[in-house]
Amino acid sequence: MSDVMLELRGVSASYGAIQALQNVSLQVPRGAIVALLGSNGAGKSTTLNAISHLIQPSAGEILFDGEPIRRLPSEEIVRRGLVQVPEGREVFKDMSVRENLELGAYLRRGRGEIAQDLERVHAMFPRLKERSEQRASTLSGGEQQMLAIGRALMARPRMILFDEPSMGLSPLLVEQIFEAIVRLNREQGLTILVVEQDVRLALRVASYAYILENGEMSLQGPSAQLMTDPAVRRAYLGV
C-alpha cells in the first residue's frame, strides 16, 4: 500500500474560457494534514471540486489510494472514502440536525453501525445532540460548520477535504473547529487536505503546504519552512 493517499498529476480545469487551474500537482501522504493555501481566486476551491468531481478537469490525473478517480461520479468517490466538507457549510437548512447527519450515511447500509457513528458525532460535537430536532437554519454559523463536519463523518471517510472551514466564524469558533480537525487526524487517523485563507493557522496544524497563485502551484514545502520563508511572510503573514 502506497504512503500517498491522494495525488494530483498535472491537473488543469476551466470555467468556460476562464482557465482556473493549470498543471497542478500535489501529494497528500496517508495520515497527514496538508494545507492548500492562496489568496481569493487562486484556484483552491476549484482544486477540491476537481478532486470530488464537482467539476470535470480538462487534463491531468487524480489518484486516490493509487486508483484513478478523475472520471468517477461524485457518489462513487464518496463511497471509496473521500468526502468533502464544502465552503460556506451548505447544510440542508429546512431539515433537522438529525436528518442532515443521517443524509451523510445515505450510501451506507447497516443501521446499527450508522447509529454508532451518530453517537460518535454527538460525542465530538455535543451541541448537535442538544439541537438534534431543530432545523439546521436555526443553528449559528459555528454549529452549522460542526453539522457539515458531522455529516461528512457519517459517510465513514478515510480522507476529508475541508474547504475554508474558518470562513465567517469568530476567532474562538475557528480555534474549536481546527481543534476538531486535528483530533480527527490524531484520534481517528483521517487523512486531511484543508483549503484555508488563514495561512498562519493552517501552517500551524498542517505538516506540509502548497501555495497556489492564479491557478498554478507557486510554492510548496514543510509548514515550518514556509512559516519562515520571507516571501510567504510578506504575502500572507503580514510581517
C-alpha positions in Angstrom: 0.0 0.0 0.0 1.4 3.4 -1.0 2.2 6.0 1.6 0.4 8.5 -0.7 -3.3 8.6 -0.3 -4.2 11.4 -2.7 -2.2 12.5 -5.7 -2.9 15.1 -8.4 -0.7 15.0 -11.6 -0.8 17.9 -13.9 -4.5 18.8 -13.3 -6.0 21.6 -15.3 -9.6 22.9 -15.2 -11.6 25.7 -16.8 -14.9 27.5 -16.3 -15.8 28.2 -19.9 -13.0 30.3 -21.4 -11.5 31.0 -17.9 -8.5 28.9 -17.0 -8.9 28.1 -13.3 -6.2 25.5 -12.8 -3.0 25.0 -14.9 -0.9 21.8 -14.4 -1.5 21.5 -10.7 0.3 18.6 -9.0 0.3 17.7 -5.3 0.5 14.7 -2.9 -1.2 14.1 0.4 0.5 11.3 2.5 -1.6 8.8 4.3 -2.4 10.0 7.8 -1.2 13.6 7.2 -2.8 17.0 7.4 -1.8 19.0 4.3 -2.8 22.6 3.6 -3.6 24.2 0.2 -3.2 28.0 0.5 -3.5 31.1 -1.6 -5.5 34.3 -2.0 -9.1 34.6 -3.2 -9.4 33.3 -6.8 -6.2 31.4 -6.7 -7.9 28.1 -7.5 -8.1 26.4 -4.1 -11.8 25.5 -4.1 -11.6 24.6 -7.8 -8.9 22.0 -6.9 -11.1 20.4 -4.3 -14.1 20.4 -6.6 -12.0 18.7 -9.3 -11.0 16.0 -6.8 -14.6 15.4 -5.8 -15.7 15.6 -9.5 -18.0 18.5 -8.9 -16.3 19.9 -11.9 -14.6 18.0 -14.7 -10.8 18.6 -15.1 -9.7 19.2 -18.7 -6.3 17.5 -18.2 -4.2 15.5 -15.7 -4.8 12.6 -13.4 -6.2 12.2 -9.9 -5.3 9.2 -7.9 -6.9 8.1 -4.6 -5.2 5.1 -2.9 -3.3 4.6 -6.2 -6.5 4.3 -8.2 -7.6 6.8 -10.9 -10.8 8.7 -9.9 -10.9 11.6 -12.2 -13.7 10.2 -14.3 -15.7 8.6 -11.4 -19.0 10.1 -10.4 -19.0 12.0 -7.1 -21.0 9.4 -5.2 -18.5 6.7 -6.1 -15.7 8.9 -4.8 -17.6 9.2 -1.5 -18.2 5.5 -1.5 -14.4 4.9 -1.7 -13.9 7.1 1.4 -13.1 10.5 0.1 -15.5 13.2 1.3 -15.6 17.0 1.0 -16.9 19.5 3.6 -17.9 22.4 1.3 -17.2 26.1 1.6 -19.9 28.0 3.3 -21.2 25.0 5.2 -24.1 24.2 2.8 -26.3 22.3 5.3 -29.9 21.4 4.4 -31.4 24.3 6.3 -35.1 23.1 6.2 -34.2 19.7 7.6 -33.4 18.9 11.2 -29.9 18.4 12.5 -30.5 14.7 12.8 -31.8 14.4 9.3 -28.8 16.3 8.0 -26.5 13.8 9.8 -28.4 10.8 8.5 -28.1 12.1 4.9 -24.3 11.8 5.3 -24.8 8.0 5.6 -27.1 7.7 2.5 -24.7 5.4 0.6 -24.3 3.0 3.6 -26.2 0.0 4.9 -26.3 -1.3 8.4 -28.5 0.7 10.7 -26.5 -0.4 13.8 -23.2 0.9 12.5 -24.9 4.2 11.5 -26.4 4.6 14.9 -22.9 4.1 16.5 -21.4 6.7 14.2 -24.2 9.1 15.1 -23.2 8.7 18.7 -19.6 9.3 17.8 -20.5 12.6 16.1 -22.6 13.6 19.1 -19.6 12.8 21.4 -17.4 15.1 19.3 -20.0 17.8 18.9 -22.4 17.7 21.9 -24.2 20.8 20.7 -25.5 18.8 17.7 -27.1 16.3 20.1 -28.7 19.1 22.1 -30.2 20.5 18.9 -31.0 17.2 17.2 -34.6 18.1 16.3 -34.0 21.7 15.4 -34.0 22.9 11.9 -30.4 23.5 10.6 -31.4 27.0 9.7 -31.7 27.9 13.4 -28.1 27.0 14.2 -25.3 29.5 14.5 -22.5 29.6 11.9 -20.2 27.6 14.1 -22.9 25.0 14.8 -23.6 24.7 11.1 -19.9 24.1 10.5 -20.0 21.4 13.1 -23.0 19.9 11.4 -21.3 19.9 8.0 -18.3 18.1 9.5 -20.5 15.6 11.3 -22.4 14.9 8.1 -19.1 14.1 6.4 -18.1 11.8 9.2 -21.4 9.8 8.8 -20.0 8.6 5.5 -17.1 6.9 7.3 -14.5 8.6 5.3 -10.8 7.7 5.2 -9.9 11.2 3.9 -11.7 14.6 4.2 -11.3 17.7 2.1 -12.1 20.9 4.1 -12.9 24.0 2.1 -12.4 27.2 4.1 -13.6 25.8 7.5 -12.9 29.1 9.2 -15.0 31.3 6.9 -17.3 33.6 8.7 -16.6 32.3 12.1 -15.4 34.1 15.3 -11.8 33.5 16.4 -13.0 31.3 19.3 -15.1 29.1 17.0 -12.3 28.9 14.4 -10.0 27.5 17.2 -12.7 25.0 18.1 -13.2 23.8 14.5 -9.5 23.4 13.9 -9.1 21.5 17.2 -11.7 19.1 15.9 -9.8 18.7 12.6 -6.6 17.9 14.5 -8.5 15.4 16.7 -10.0 13.7 13.6 -6.4 13.3 12.3 -4.8 12.2 15.5 -7.5 10.1 17.1 -9.3 8.6 14.1 -6.4 8.6 11.7 -8.1 10.5 9.0 -6.0 12.0 6.2 -6.9 15.6 5.6 -6.4 18.2 2.9 -7.5 21.7 4.1 -8.1 24.8 2.0 -7.7 27.8 4.2 -7.2 31.6 3.9 -5.9 31.9 7.4 -2.3 30.9 6.4 -0.9 31.2 9.9 -3.5 28.8 11.4 -3.2 26.4 8.5 0.6 26.2 8.7 0.3 25.6 12.5 -1.8 22.4 12.1 -0.5 21.1 8.8 2.7 19.2 8.3 3.1 20.3 4.7 1.6 23.0 2.5 1.1 24.0 -1.1 0.5 27.6 -2.3 -1.5 28.4 -5.4 -1.3 31.6 -7.3 -3.5 32.3 -10.3 -4.3 28.6 -10.7 -0.7 27.5 -10.7 1.4 25.9 -7.9 3.9 28.6 -6.9 5.5 27.2 -3.7 5.4 24.1 -1.5 7.3 22.7 1.5 7.1 21.7 5.1 4.9 24.1 7.1 7.7 25.1 9.5 9.9 26.0 6.5 7.1 28.1 4.8 6.4 29.8 8.1 9.9 31.4 8.0 10.0 31.9 4.2 10.4 35.7 3.6 8.0 35.7 0.5 5.3 33.8 2.5 5.7 36.1 5.5 5.4 39.2 3.3 2.5 38.0 1.2 0.4 36.0 3.7 1.5 36.6 7.2 1.8 40.4 7.2 5.3 40.5 8.5 
